[in-house]
Amino acid sequence: MKKNIKKINTKKVPVVLIDKSLDFFNDKILFPEKLAKANQMLMKIGLPKMSKAQ
């Protein structure tokens, strides 16, 4: 594995290693109050309008 990381680093590409132990949190809502507030704001205001750059 370290050989691959060294080879990638010479090309100046960021190396990201994902920790599989974090899969424990996939189905859990960690901040229910913040999620409820964000959903409420999206229902009232909506998403911002995207304009095409010319």
N, C-alpha and C positions, 0 to 999 in steps of 0.2 A: 504493500500500500504506500509506503513512504517513497518508493521510486516514482510512483505515479504523481504524488504530490509535488516532488521536486521538479518533475518534468512540466507539470502544469504551472508552477511558480515561475519558471523561466519565461513563460509567455505572458506573465502578469495578469492572469485570470484568477479571480477570487475562488478560494477553495471553501466549500460548504460541506460539512459533515453533519448529517441528521442523526440525532440521538433517538433510537427506536423506543426508549423508555418513556418518551413524551406522548406516545400513542395512547397512553392511559387517559389523557385529557380530551381525546377526540369527541366524545359524546357528552361531555360535561359543560354546563354553562358556569363560567367562573365568576362573572359579575352580573347577576340577574337584574339588579337595579339599573345599572348603566345600559344594559341591553334594552330594557323596557323604555328608558328615557330616549334612547336613540331611535327605537322603532316609533315612538310617539312623535318625535320630531320629523321623521321621514314621512309619516302619514299626514302631518299638518303642512309641512313646507315642501317636501318632495326633493328630488335630486336637482342639482344645479343644471342649467341649460348649457350644453356644449356647443361652442361655435367653431366653425372650420377656419383655420388660419389661412390667410391668402398670401 
